[in-house]
């Protein structure tokens, strides 16, 4: 499973066309994505959300608004259609077009919160005099007026709703999710008590929303901040939806102590952000030792195959930006490790395959709040070497049973400093399945070559059915060497 995350508003945008539309996800574009061995396209930000046409500027982030501040869960964002009146039809046609190329479609599910100016029936029957009621859809700050941190007092909300990031105050800060209101799944955060019987109204409403998008041909969901919604809800709703639809469910989750309960609830995959991504980031930024990668898989145990790996997404700094790795070439060993170490899915973020650097951004991210474009996507013809790296890496991954189905053996314990090896910068491991046996050695040093002797211990040689005990590997800076054993 290889996911291509496509930020729909930005994917085909140019200086002349400020907002990309569904027509930019053309047959040619889909085939280009498919050539990266993609199996799924994640259409990010397609459901109607806050923005200049839907929301007060006081509670809108940027001009275009946040794709994670949903204003109508049963509508498509009008910006994305060539003909606004036919926006749902254009979305369905896009899903069908992607399907016709043999790929599946994922969209965002944002269950924890909605935009403050949500247009549906959430909250219609709430008792707003209570901070919490098991019958309410929202949480409130009773008898207190909402004060926008933007300094714009044009937006009226009384009583104030609690923010999506759990700020129980009518005065959230600019760093809070002030544009959103948290949905109530039956937990009283004052005392931690849970009210799940009878089934809360929010559970029922969100179930129908999921089923609605399944009926439009959507094959799966990336659940935004899934960990902020109780696992009990996920266990119930995933089972409910799967009575009618076979959906893939991916959880954005950052608390490892919750991993098992969310897998048990029915999620197919979880974000591996705080494990592998953060470790690789620390190796680059702070000189953390390469052998610290071993702690990631040790901590996951049998959950390893359930983790979605990535080196870019809409929340993270672009690899090639001046705020991170400076060039796409510097990212090569980090991307390769993330793609080849495990059997679980891997994700590419649009523009990553051309070395998009978000040069006009102060923080090295492609904005999800404004109308922007990606110069690297426009200038694709001069960046084919970067695309070729991603295409070839994904093709290698897909064509080797050792990667897609095989076992993993970490060689770092058998290769300490004193054995002509450098665990500060070099990471070595085996992937094997049947006759497909690979030694993969990666040099994270960006400036210096390494000549290392990799020791294959006796038990590993036995698992492989035999190979040399010592293998000499010459590594250039940022090199990835694969030795067929």
N, C-alpha and C positions, 0 to 999 in steps of 0.2 A: 504494500500500500504506500503510494507516494502521493502526497497532497500538494496541490499548487494553490496557494492562497492568493486570491485575486481581489484587490480592493477596487470594487466596481466603479466607484466615482472617479478614480485616478488612472485606472489601467490603460485607457486609450486617450487620456487627456493630452492636449497640446497647448502651446501658447495661444492658438487661435480657437481651440475648443476647450473651454475652461472645465467642462464636466464630461467625463466619459459616459457613454450610454450602452445599453445592451447590444446595440449593433456593432460595437467595437469588439465584442466577443464573437468574432466571425469564424467561419469554417477554417480560414487560414490561421487565425490566432489559436484556435483549439488544437489544430494539428501541430503547431509549434510547441504548445504546452505538452501535447501527447508525446512528442519526440523526446521529452525529458523523462519518459517512462511514467508519467503521471497516470494515476488511476482515478483520482478524485480532483475536482475543482471546488474550492471553498469560495463561494461568492459572498464577499464580506460587505455588509452594509446595504443590503437590498430592501429590508423592511423599512417602512416610512418612519423617519426619525426627525429630531429637532433640526431646525435650520431657519433661514431667513423667511421662508414662506409659512412656516408652521408655528414658530415660537417667538416669544418676546426675547429681545437681545439680552435682557437681564438674566435669563436662564438658558442661554445658548452658548456653547463653547465654539468659538470661531464663527465664520460666516456661514459655512455649510452645515455646521452642527455635528454632534457626536452620533455615529451609527449605533451607539449603545445607550442612547436616550430615545427610546421608541415612543412615537406619538400615536401610532395606530398599528396594532399587531396584525390587522387583516388587510393591510394595504402595502403597495410598493412605493418607494420613494420616487416622487414625480421627476426629480432631476435625471433619473436614469433612463427615462423613456424618450424616444424620438417623438412620439405622440403621447402626451400626458394622459389623454382619455383612454388610451389602449395599454397603459403601463402594466397591468396584470397580464394581459395577453402577450405583451412583449417579453415579460419575464418567463412565462410558461414556454414560449417559443424558444427562448434561450436555453432553458432546461432541456427541452427536446433536442435542440441542436447539439448540445454537449453529449446527450445520450446517444445520438446518432453516430458519434465518433467513438463510442465504446467507453466513455468516461462517466463517472457518477458525480452527483452534485451534493455539496454540503452548504448549509447556510448557518448564520448565527442564530442561536436561541439566547435571549437575554432575560432569564427568568427572575433575577434578583431585584430588578428595578425597572421603572419606566420613566419617560420624561415627565416633568412636573405638569405639563399641559397635555397629558394623555387624553385622547379623544374618545376612547372606548368606555366600557361600563365598569372598569375597576373603580371602586370607591363610591359608586352611586348610592349604595345603601349603608355606608359606613356611619357609625356613631362617632362623630368627630370630637365629642366631649371627652373621649377616653384615649389615653396614650396607646393602650392595647386592648383589643377585644378579639376573641377567637373568630368572631363573625365579620371582622373588618378586613378589607384588602390592603389598607395602609396602616402605618404607625403615625401618630400625631404628637405635636407639642401643644396640648390644649391651652386655649385662651392666649396664644402667642402668635404674632404675625411674622411671616417669613421675611427675612431681610437678605436680599441678594448681595453676595460679596463683591459684585461688580460695581457697586455704588449706584446702580440704576434702580430707582424706586418705582418704575413704571409697572412692574409686575405685582399683582395682588394675590396673596395666598393666605387665607385665614380659616382655621388654624394651620400653622406650618406643618408640612409633612417631614418625616425623618428622611435623611439622604440615603442614597443607595449604598454608601460606605459606612452606614450605621452611626451617623452623627445625630444624636438625639438633642438637637438644639435648633432654634429658629434662625441662628446666625452661623451657618457653615462658612468655612474659609475658601479662598480661591483654589486651594490645593485639594479641597474635598470634591465629591461628586455632586456639587450643588445643583446641577441641572437635572438630577434624577430624584425620584421618590422610591423608597424601599417597599417592596411587596411583602405582605404578611402571610407566612406559611403556617402560622399557628404556634409560634414560639414567643413567649413573653420574655423579652430580654431583661426585664427588671429582676426577675427571680429565676429565669432559665427554665420555667415549666413549659411543657409541650402539650398542645391541645390538638391532637390529630384525629380524634373521634368525637363527634361525627367528622367526616372528611371536610376540611376547610374549603370555603368558596374559592379561594385563590388556586387551590389544587385543581379544582374542576375547570376553572377558566383557562388555566395554562395547558391542561390536557387537550382541550378543544383547539387551542392555538396550534399546538404541535401537530395534531391530526389534520388541521386545515392545510398546513404547508406540506404535509405528506401527500395530501390529495392533489397538490399541484405538481407532484413528481419529484419532490425533494427526497434524496436518499439518506440523508443524515444531518446531524446538527453538531456544531461546536458550541457547547454550553458555556456562555460567558460567566465567569466567577461562580462556577457550579458549587464550589465549597461553601458559598454563602447561603445556599438553599439546603435544607436538611436532607440527609441521605435517605430518610424514611420516605420523603416525597419522591425522590428519584426511583427508589425501589418500586413504589406504587405506579408512577406514571409510565416508566419504561415498560413495565409489564403490560400496562393498559394499552399503550400504543402498539406494542408488538403483537397484540391480538389481531391487528389489521395490517400492520406495515412492518417490514424488516428494515429497521433503521440502524445506521451506525451512529453511536453516541460517543462524543469526545468531550472530556471535562477539562476546562481550564481550572487548575487546582495547584496550590502552592504550599500545602501543609502535608508533609509526608506521613504524619500520624493519621491522616484521614484517607490515605490511598486505598487501603484494603476495604474500608466500608463503602467507598464509592465504586470500586470494582464489583463488590458484592451486590451493590444496588443495580448493576446492569450496564455500567459504562464499559465500552469496548477498549478505550484508550484514555490515558491521562497525560497532561503536559509534563514533560521532563525538563522543567525550567530550573528549579532550585537544586537539582542534582547535576546532570551533565552540562546543561547550558552554562550555569553559573561557575562550574568548575573550569570549563574551557575559557570562559571570560577571565577568570582569575589567573589562569596560566598566562594569558596574553598580557593582561593589564598589570599584574602584581608579581609575576615571576613565580607563581605557585608551581610546585614540582609536578612533572608529568605523571609520576607514579601515584599522585593523589586521585587520578581517574579511577583507580582500582576500588576506592571507597564507594564510588557511585553504585557499581553493580553489586557490591557486597551488601549495601544498604537496601537494595531493592529485592534481592533474593528471587523468588519465583514470580515476582511482578514485572520483571524486566521486559518481557514481550508485550506488556500492556502500556508501555510508555511511548509517547509520540516525541520524536527528536526533531530539533530545528536549530538553526543558527540565526534565523531572522523571522520576525513576524511584525505585525503592525505596532506592537508595544515596544519592540526592542530597537536599539540603535543600529543603523545600517552598518554592515561589516566594513564596507569600503569608505565610510565617512571619515572625515578628519577627527571625529570624536571617538573613533574606535580603531580599526585596523588599517586605515589610510588607503589601502589598495585591495582590490579583489584577490590579487595573488597572495597577499599575506594571510588571507582567510583559508587558503587551500588545505593545510593540515587539519584545521579545526573542523571544516565542513566534512572532510573525508572521514575523520574519526567518528563524527556524529552519524554519518551515513552507513559506515561499514561495521561498526562494533556490535550492532544488535539486530535482531530479527524484526523488531517492531517497526511501525511506520515512520517515514521521514517527510518533512515538509519544506517546501521552497516558497518564499514570499515574492510576489511579482516585482520584478526589477533586480532581484538578487542575482538572477542568472545572467544579467548584463553588467553587474557591478555598480548598480545605482548607489550614489553617495549622498543623496539629499543635501547637496552643496548649499542650497539656499536656506537650509534649516539651521537654527541655532543649536539644536540638540542632536542632530544627526539622524533624525527620524523623518519619514515621509508623513506629513500631517494627515490625521484622520478627521480634523475639524475644519479644514479650509479647502478651497478649490486650488489644487496644485497639480503639477504634472511631474513625470519622471524623465529627465533628460536622457538617461541611459536607454530607456525604452524607445525613445524617438530616434536615438543615434545607434540603433542596433547593429547596423552594417559594419561599424568600426569596432564593435565589441564581440565579434564572433568567437574570439579566442576564449572569452569568459564563458560564453554560452556552451562552447564545445567542452569545456571542463565539466560543467554540470551535466550536460547530455551524456558524456562518456562515463562519468562517475555513476550516474543513475543506471545507465545501460549495464555497466559492470555489475552493479548491485543486483539488478534484475536477472542477469544471465547466469549468476553463480548460485547453485544450490547451497553452497557453504555459507553464503550470506543470507539468503532468503529463508532457508530452512535449517541451517546448520547450527552446531554447538559452538560455544565460545570458550576459549582457554586463555586466561591472563598469564603472561609470561614474566611479569615484573618481579614476582617473588624470587624467581630463579636467576634474575639478572641485576645484581646489586652493583654499586659503584666499582668495587675492586675487580670486577670481571670484564674489563674492557667494554663497559656499557655506561650510559649516561642517563639515569632516571630523572635527572633534572629537566631534560629536554626531550628525551626519547621514550616513546611508548610502543610496546610490542605485544602482539596477541595472535592467537590462532583462531581461524574459522574453518570448520570441517564438516563435511557431509558426504558419506560414501567415498568415491574416488576424488572428490573435489576438496583439496586440502591446501589452505592458504596460510602463509605467514605474512602478517602485515606489520610493518615497522614505520613509525611516523616521527619525523623530526620537527618539533615545534620551534626550534631556534630559527629566526628569520634571517640571520646574517652569517652563520657559521655552519660548515659541513661537519658531519660526524661519521667516523668509521667505527662501527661497533661489531662486536661478536655477540650474537644472540644464542643463548644456551636453551636447548629444548630438553627439559627434564625427562627422566625415564618414564614417568607415568603418562606424560603427554605423548611421547613417542609410541607408547603402547596403544593409546587411544587412536592415534593416526595410522597404526599398522606398520610403523617403522619410518624413520627418516634420520638424517644426520643429527648428531648431538650438538655440533657447533656450526653456525652459519654466519659467514661474514657478510655484512651489509654496508655499502657505502651510501651515505645520505647527503645530498646537497641541502642547502638551507631550505626550509619549508617543504621538505620532500616527503613523499609517500611512496614506499616501496612495497610491492606485493610479490612474494616469492611462492611459486607453485611448488608444492612439496610432493 
